Amino acid sequence: MKPNRLDASQVRAPFKTVKGKRGVKFRQASVIAALAVTTLCAGLLLASLPAMAKTEVFMIAGVPVTHVPDGVTVVELDQPSRLDKQLSDGLPGTQDAAARAVQKRLSRFRKSYGQAYEGLLRAWRLGVTKVPAVVVDGRYVVYGQPNVKAAVAEIHRAAAREK
């Protein structure tokens, strides 16, 4: 499912859309499930939300992010192309020598390539369409906000308004 175009003032999750106050789009698995969770443990959930929330930031090198809290996963979506450039930088002129040099360099790059493509796959699975994208718990996203703390705060405000 491809998300609609959003800006930093909109919050999005992968299920049913509920329009909140101030026009913020907030998506939940279902309104009924949200009401049940709110009724049963709203106070506990809101108190523990920052501690249990997994936050991921998707960005590219040309669009930096700021105020990234400890423990936040930052994925640079253009990392594979930068690794390709490093891999091919300064190769010898002959084809055989260049092939040997690439094979030798690949052993150093394998782990980096794996991590870079894991990040790209994660972004694709989540349906990330713009950068920067701040994703909380794999369900809520704010696009276009380079300040990670501000984006997470916007998600928490939207969640509190909907509960």
Secondary structure, DSSP 8 states (H G I E B T S, - for coil): -------TT-EE-SSEEEE-GGG-EEEES-HHHHHHHHHHHHHHHHHHHHHH--EEEEEBTTB--B---TT-EEEETTHHHHHHHHHHTT--SSHHHHHHHHHHHHHHHHHHHHHHHHHHHHHHHHT--SSSEEEETTTEEEES--BHHHHHHHHHHHHHHH-
